[in-house]
């Protein structure tokens, strides 16, 4: 006979580490046991009265701080600009793999604000996607791939809509122009090119890069020789430097300072900067300092425009937690393999040999990190007991999304339902955790058995089990470590040849050390008319000339 479904008790705010509605924040009502009178009133000693006044004062302070925090979060939420994920006239291609995440990061060269015009130069053209990076997080959240797509890539872009009006592109066009009609159009273009289903986008402009580099206190980079790029105005002596503000922007935008001075080389330079930024973000000095965290949240709310699914501080924090949980040695940077474009061989690019294999590896959730391409499944002793001592259909499970990434709780609830936990629901209440938890009450041994069985069904370790007073149901709080949906879809098709996928992709592992950017040995060319005096010089010769003319290094000033 099936057990009567129990109602969930109210739990404390602190058990989730996140916000709750006022009703959820109330503590459980304590009543006298049945058949016994309630305790009578007693005269309270003066010491207890004083303690009560102190407690009331502390409580009032906590309420004020919490109210200020809510107001701050509300203000940050209102700062975030957001729009539709996909504005292409056709739905996205590609499978959705539960637990995996595909994020498109777009660097915009828009000059919509006076500050952007000052940073990037006056330009009345429509915005372009100066940078396009497809970030893939594996379904087990143990690996990540960051693939850059050169802005000069030629493709037949899909039609898009903006403000209700359809827009068509020529049969040949650069992918950078997709941003002319909004980030949802760039999502459609990248999906059409790669076949990878994109879950979210983030757009950052010139001033956003400046704000974020300031918020982390600068990013350390190095260069093998003295360099000066009169196009981006990046000027650095050989060695290591900390770049803030406009110096960071110049490093990201340089096309002539490093490598072969191509769009592909610029993508590699950006990977070096991102690797250094990741190291800075993971350092205890950044994330352990509340002032740094506040600056990061404040800067991020202004710096990024996101899709509607990421439009909230809790979602951005969840995304940051997910990315932050991945070891740097499991992060691979790659650039789309390219070839000369027959339509415009002197300026444009097309996907080259190995590009389709690279796209497929991302679409199929296959890691590019050779030693961790397939995560080992937990041994029997590593997970909580999964014996079927309790009928799963009689266990009431409430699933909370602790990642901030939309859809994670629903995916876990669907996984549980497929394993017989038909009485499971996912909750809309937001929260944020660094690791998954299975919560239960210690008041009844049955509750523990149910929690152990649920944890085992999800492949979670015994350390995930957490007791919370007052619960009468099992609560699963999904963290960034929880893999759902069976992971990779590679079981339905042969795995991608990683060697072929990465042969021409200029891959690099973030690792424990930051790579040094190699100065370009080639004479400068393709410069604007204002920099004609530097044509034919190497970047090292240009550095000497710029020094004689009194131009400061980019790590010495925020301006120019």
C-alpha positions in Angstrom: 0.0 0.0 0.0 1.5 3.3 -1.0 2.4 5.7 1.7 0.5 8.9 2.0 2.5 11.8 0.5 3.9 14.0 3.2 3.9 17.8 2.9 7.1 19.7 2.9 8.0 21.6 6.1 9.4 25.1 6.0 13.2 25.2 6.2 15.5 27.9 7.3 17.0 30.5 5.0 20.5 29.5 6.0 20.1 25.9 4.8 20.3 27.0 1.2 22.6 30.0 1.3 20.3 32.0 -1.0 17.3 34.2 -1.0 13.8 33.1 -0.1 10.3 34.7 -0.1 9.2 36.2 3.2 6.9 33.1 3.9 9.8 30.7 3.3 12.1 32.6 5.6 9.8 32.2 8.6 11.0 29.6 11.2 8.7 26.6 12.0 6.0 27.2 14.6 6.9 25.4 17.8 3.8 24.0 19.7 3.6 22.1 23.0 3.4 18.3 22.7 -0.1 16.9 22.6 -1.6 16.2 26.1 0.9 18.6 27.8 0.3 22.2 28.8 2.4 24.9 27.3 5.2 26.1 29.6 4.1 28.8 32.1 5.5 32.3 32.2 8.5 32.9 34.4 10.1 36.0 35.7 13.2 36.6 33.6 16.4 37.6 35.3 17.8 41.0 34.5 20.8 39.4 32.7 18.4 37.7 30.4 16.6 41.0 29.7 19.8 42.6 28.8 20.7 39.6 26.6 17.3 39.9 24.9 17.9 43.6 24.2 21.2 42.8 22.6 19.7 40.0 20.6 17.0 42.3 19.4 19.6 44.9 18.4 21.6 42.3 16.5 18.5 40.9 14.9 17.5 44.4 13.7 20.9 44.9 12.3 20.7 41.6 10.4 17.3 42.6 9.0 18.7 46.0 7.8 21.7 44.3 6.2 19.5 41.8 4.5 17.1 44.5 3.3 20.1 46.5 1.9 21.3 43.3 0.2 17.9 42.7 -1.4 17.9 46.3 -2.6 21.4 45.9 -3.9 20.5 42.7 -5.8 17.4 44.4 -7.2 19.5 47.3 -8.4 22.0 45.0 -10.0 19.2 43.0 -11.7 17.8 46.3 -13.1 21.2 47.1 -14.5 21.4 44.0 -16.7 20.4 44.5 -20.3 18.8 41.4 -21.9 17.1 40.2 -25.1 15.9 37.1 -26.9 18.4 34.2 -27.3 17.7 33.3 -30.9 16.3 35.8 -33.4 17.0 33.7 -36.5 13.9 32.8 -38.5 14.6 29.1 -38.0 15.0 27.1 -34.8 18.4 26.2 -33.6 20.1 23.0 -34.9 21.8 20.5 -32.6 20.9 18.3 -29.7 20.5 19.6 -26.2 22.6 17.5 -23.8 21.3 17.6 -20.2 23.8 19.1 -17.8 26.0 20.5 -20.6 26.3 24.2 -21.2 27.1 26.1 -24.4 27.6 29.8 -23.9 28.4 32.3 -26.7 30.6 35.2 -25.6 30.5 38.2 -28.0 32.8 41.2 -27.9 31.0 44.1 -29.5 32.7 47.1 -31.2 29.6 49.2 -30.8 30.1 52.9 -30.3 26.6 53.6 -28.8 28.0 55.5 -25.8 30.4 58.5 -25.6 32.8 56.3 -23.6 32.8 53.5 -26.3 33.4 56.1 -29.0 36.4 57.5 -27.0 37.8 54.0 -26.5 37.3 52.6 -30.0 37.3 55.7 -32.1 34.4 57.4 -33.8 32.5 55.0 -36.0 28.9 55.4 -37.3 28.6 51.9 -38.6 26.3 49.2 -37.1 27.8 47.1 -34.3 30.0 44.2 -35.2 31.0 41.0 -33.4 34.7 41.8 -32.8 35.1 38.6 -30.8 33.1 35.3 -30.8 34.0 32.6 -28.4 31.9 29.5 -27.9 32.3 28.2 -24.3 31.3 24.6 -23.8 31.0 23.1 -20.3 30.8 19.3 -20.2 27.7 17.6 -18.8 29.7 16.5 -15.7 31.1 20.0 -15.3 34.7 18.7 -15.2 35.9 20.0 -18.5 35.5 23.1 -20.7 36.4 24.1 -24.2 36.7 27.7 -25.4 36.6 27.9 -29.2 37.2 31.2 -31.0 35.6 31.9 -34.4 37.6 34.5 -36.4 35.5 37.5 -37.2 36.4 37.3 -40.9 34.8 33.9 -41.4 32.6 33.8 -44.5 29.3 31.9 -44.4 25.8 32.0 -45.7 24.1 33.5 -42.7 20.5 32.8 -41.8 17.8 35.5 -41.9 17.1 37.3 -38.7 14.4 39.5 -37.2 15.0 42.7 -35.2 12.1 44.8 -33.8 9.7 42.7 -35.8 11.5 43.3 -39.1 13.2 40.5 -41.1 16.7 41.0 -42.4 18.5 39.0 -45.1 22.2 38.8 -45.7 24.2 38.4 -49.0 25.1 34.9 -50.1 28.7 35.7 -48.9 29.2 37.7 -45.7 31.5 37.9 -42.7 30.1 36.5 -39.5 31.1 39.7 -37.7 28.2 41.4 -39.5 25.7 39.2 -37.8 25.7 41.5 -34.8 24.3 44.3 -37.0 20.9 42.9 -36.1 21.5 42.0 -32.4 23.1 39.2 -30.5 20.3 36.8 -31.1 21.3 37.0 -34.8 24.9 36.2 -33.9 23.6 33.1 -32.0 21.7 32.0 -35.1 24.8 32.5 -37.3 27.1 30.5 -35.0 24.6 27.8 -34.7 24.2 27.6 -38.5 28.0 27.4 -38.8 28.8 24.9 -36.1 25.6 22.9 -35.5 26.1 23.4 -31.8 22.9 24.3 -29.8 23.6 27.5 -27.9 22.0 27.9 -24.4 23.0 31.5 -23.6 24.9 34.5 -24.8 26.9 37.3 -23.1 27.9 40.5 -24.9 30.6 42.9 -23.7 31.6 46.2 -25.3 34.7 48.3 -25.0 33.8 50.0 -21.7 32.7 46.7 -20.3 36.1 45.2 -20.8 37.6 48.2 -19.1 35.2 47.9 -16.1 35.8 44.2 -15.6 39.6 44.4 -15.7 39.4 47.2 -13.2 37.1 45.2 -11.0 39.5 42.3 -10.7 42.4 44.6 -10.0 44.2 44.1 -13.3 45.3 41.1 -15.3 49.0 39.9 -15.5 50.3 39.3 -19.0 53.8 39.0 -20.5 55.4 39.5 -23.9 58.7 38.2 -25.2 59.9 41.5 -26.7 59.1 45.2 -26.7 56.0 45.8 -28.7 54.0 48.7 -30.0 50.9 48.4 -32.2 50.0 51.8 -33.6 46.6 50.4 -34.5 45.4 49.4 -31.0 48.0 51.6 -29.3 49.2 48.7 -27.2 52.8 49.5 -25.9 54.6 47.1 -23.6 58.2 46.4 -22.8 59.5 42.8 -22.7 58.5 41.0 -19.5 55.4 40.8 -17.2 52.9 43.5 -16.7 49.5 44.1 -14.9 47.0 45.6 -17.3 44.0 47.5 -16.1 41.3 49.6 -17.8 42.2 50.6 -21.3 45.5 48.7 -21.2 43.6 45.5 -21.0 41.3 46.6 -23.9 44.4 47.4 -26.1 45.8 43.9 -25.4 42.6 42.2 -26.4 42.2 44.3 -29.6 45.7 44.2 -30.9 46.1 42.7 -34.3 49.7 43.6 -35.1 51.7 43.0 -31.9 51.8 39.2 -31.7 52.2 36.1 -33.8 51.6 36.6 -37.6 49.4 39.6 -37.1 46.3 37.8 -38.4 42.8 37.4 -37.0 43.7 33.9 -35.9 46.7 35.2 -34.0 44.6 37.8 -32.3 42.3 35.0 -31.1 45.3 33.3 -29.6 46.3 36.5 -27.8 42.8 36.8 -26.4 43.1 33.2 -25.1 46.3 34.2 -23.3 44.5 37.1 -21.7 41.5 34.9 -20.7 43.8 32.3 -19.2 45.4 35.0 -17.1 42.0 36.4 -16.1 40.8 32.9 -15.0 43.9 32.5 -12.8 43.2 35.9 -11.3 39.5 35.1 -10.7 40.4 31.7 -9.0 42.9 33.3 -6.7 42.0 33.6 -3.1 42.8 37.3 -3.2 40.0 38.0 -5.6 37.1 35.8 -4.5 37.8 35.8 -0.8 37.8 39.6 -0.6 34.1 40.9 -0.2 35.1 44.2 -1.8 36.4 42.5 -4.9 33.3 40.3 -5.1 31.1 43.4 -4.8 33.1 45.2 -7.5 32.8 42.2 -9.8 29.1 41.9 -9.4 28.6 45.6 -9.9 30.8 45.7 -12.9 29.3 42.6 -14.4 25.7 44.0 -14.1 26.8 47.0 -16.2 29.3 45.3 -18.5 27.3 42.4 -20.0 24.1 42.2 -22.1 22.7 38.7 -21.8 19.9 36.6 -23.1 16.6 36.5 -21.2 17.5 33.3 -19.5 20.5 34.9 -17.8 18.8 38.1 -16.9 19.5 38.1 -13.1 22.4 38.3 -10.7 21.6 34.9 -9.3 21.9 33.4 -12.8 25.2 35.1 -13.4 26.5 34.0 -10.0 25.5 30.5 -10.8 27.2 30.6 -14.1 30.4 32.0 -12.5 30.3 29.1 -9.9 29.9 26.6 -12.7 32.9 27.9 -14.6 34.9 28.5 -11.4 34.5 24.8 -10.4 36.4 23.5 -13.4 40.1 22.9 -12.9 42.3 25.0 -15.2 44.1 21.9 -16.4 40.8 20.8 -17.8 40.2 24.0 -19.8 41.2 23.9 -23.4 41.4 27.0 -25.7 41.0 26.4 -29.4 40.5 28.4 -32.6 38.4 27.2 -35.5 40.7 25.7 -38.1 40.6 28.0 -41.2 41.4 28.0 -44.8 41.6 30.8 -47.5 38.2 31.9 -48.7 37.9 31.3 -52.5 35.4 34.2 -52.7 37.8 36.7 -51.1 41.2 34.9 -50.5 43.1 38.0 -49.4 40.9 38.9 -46.5 38.3 36.3 -45.5 38.4 32.8 -44.1 36.4 29.6 -44.3 36.3 26.6 -42.0 39.4 24.5 -42.8 40.4 20.8 -42.3 39.4 19.6 -38.9 36.8 22.3 -38.3 33.8 20.0 -38.6 35.4 17.5 -36.2 36.0 20.3 -33.7 32.4 21.4 -34.0 31.2 17.8 -33.6 33.3 17.3 -30.5 31.6 20.3 -28.8 28.1 19.3 -30.0 28.7 15.7 -28.8 30.0 16.8 -25.4 33.5 15.4 -26.0 36.4 17.0 -24.1 39.5 18.2 -25.9 41.6 17.5 -22.8 43.2 14.1 -23.7 43.6 12.8 -20.2 40.0 13.6 -19.1 38.1 13.0 -22.3 35.8 10.6 -20.5 35.2 11.1 -16.8 35.4 7.8 -14.8 32.2 6.7 -13.3 32.1 6.6 -9.5 32.9 3.2 -7.9 30.3 1.5 -5.8 31.9 2.8 -2.6 32.1 6.4 -3.8 28.3 7.0 -4.0 25.6 6.9 -1.4 23.7 3.6 -1.0 21.4 3.1 -3.9 19.6 -0.1 -2.8 15.9 -0.2 -3.5 14.7 -0.7 0.1 12.1 2.0 -0.4 9.6 2.2 -3.3 10.8 5.2 -5.3 7.2 6.2 -6.1 6.5 6.8 -2.5 9.4 9.2 -1.9 8.5 12.9 -2.3 11.5 14.8 -3.7 11.8 18.5 -4.1 14.6 19.6 -6.5 16.1 23.1 -6.2 18.4 24.8 -8.7 21.6 25.7 -6.9 23.5 26.6 -10.0 21.7 29.7 -11.2 21.6 28.2 -14.7 18.0 27.8 -15.9 16.8 24.3 -16.5 19.2 22.4 -14.2 16.5 21.5 -11.6 14.1 20.4 -14.3 16.7 18.2 -15.8 17.4 16.5 -12.5 13.7 16.1 -11.8 13.3 14.4 -15.2 16.2 12.1 -14.4 14.6 11.1 -11.1 11.2 10.5 -12.7 12.9 8.2 -15.2 14.3 6.2 -12.3 10.9 5.7 -10.7 10.7 8.8 -8.5 7.4 9.9 -9.9 6.5 12.0 -6.9 9.4 14.5 -7.6 9.0 18.2 -8.5 11.4 21.0 -9.2 11.0 24.3 -7.3 11.3 27.8 -8.7 12.9 29.2 -5.5 16.4 30.5 -6.4 19.5 29.6 -4.4 23.2 29.1 -5.0 25.5 26.3 -3.8 29.0 25.3 -4.7 28.3 21.5 -4.5 25.1 19.4 -4.6 23.3 18.5 -1.4 20.6 15.9 -0.5 18.8 17.2 2.6 16.6 15.2 5.0 15.5 15.3 8.6 17.2 13.1 11.2 13.8 12.7 13.1 13.0 9.4 11.4 15.4 6.7 10.1 13.2 6.3 7.1 14.1 9.8 6.0 17.8 9.0 5.9 17.1 5.8 3.9 15.2 7.8 1.4 17.9 10.4 1.1 20.6 7.8 0.7 18.6 6.1 -2.0 18.0 9.4 -3.9 21.7 10.4 -3.6 22.7 7.0 -5.0 20.3 7.3 -7.9 22.0 10.6 -8.8 25.5 9.2 -8.4 26.2 11.6 -5.5 28.7 10.7 -2.7 27.7 10.2 1.0 29.2 13.6 1.7 26.3 15.2 -0.1 23.9 14.0 2.6 22.9 16.9 4.9 20.5 16.9 7.8 18.0 19.8 8.1 15.6 20.0 11.0 11.9 20.1 10.2 12.0 18.5 6.7 9.5 15.7 6.0 10.5 15.3 2.3 13.9 14.8 0.6 15.3 18.0 -0.9 17.9 17.9 -3.7 19.9 21.1 -4.1 21.6 20.9 -7.5 25.1 22.1 -7.6 27.6 22.6 -10.6 29.1 19.1 -9.9 25.9 17.1 -10.6 25.8 15.3 -13.9 22.4 14.4 -15.3 21.1 12.8 -18.4 23.8 10.2 -18.9 26.3 12.8 -20.1 27.6 12.5 -23.6 25.5 11.4 -26.5 28.5 9.7 -28.0 26.9 6.3 -27.4 24.7 6.9 -30.5 27.7 7.7 -32.8 31.4 7.1 -32.9 33.5 9.5 -30.9 35.1 12.4 -32.7 38.8 12.0 -33.7 40.3 14.6 -31.3 43.6 14.5 -33.1 41.9 15.6 -36.4 39.8 18.1 -34.5 42.7 19.9 -32.9 45.5 19.5 -35.5 44.9 23.0 -36.9 43.1 24.5 -33.9 46.0 26.1 -32.1 44.9 24.5 -28.8 46.3 25.5 -25.4 45.5 24.3 -21.9 44.8 27.0 -19.3 47.0 25.0 -16.9 48.8 26.4 -13.9 51.0 28.9 -15.7 50.1 31.7 -18.2 51.7 31.6 -21.6 53.8 34.5 -22.8 52.7 36.3 -26.0 55.3 36.1 -28.8 56.0 39.4 -30.5 55.4 39.5 -34.2 58.6 39.6 -36.3 56.9 41.0 -39.4 57.0 44.6 -40.7 53.8 46.5 -39.8 51.2 46.9 -42.5 47.5 47.5 -42.9 47.6 50.5 -40.6 45.3 53.5 -40.6 46.5 56.6 -42.3 47.2 58.2 -38.9 49.9 55.6 -38.3 51.6 55.8 -41.6 54.9 56.7 -40.0 55.2 53.2 -38.5 54.7 51.3 -41.7 57.5 48.9 -42.5 58.8 48.9 -38.9 58.7 45.8 -36.7 56.8 46.1 -33.5 60.0 46.3 -31.6 61.3 49.1 -33.8 57.9 50.8 -33.4 58.3 50.6 -29.6 61.6 52.5 -29.8 60.1 55.1 -32.0 57.0 55.5 -29.8 59.2 55.8 -26.7 61.2 58.6 -28.3 57.9 60.4 -29.1 56.9 60.2 -25.4 54.1 57.6 -25.8 53.7 55.9 -22.4 53.5 52.1 -21.9 50.0 50.6 -21.6 50.6 49.5 -18.1 51.6 53.0 -16.9 48.4 54.8 -17.8 44.7 54.2 -18.4 44.4 56.7 -21.2 45.5 57.1 -24.8 
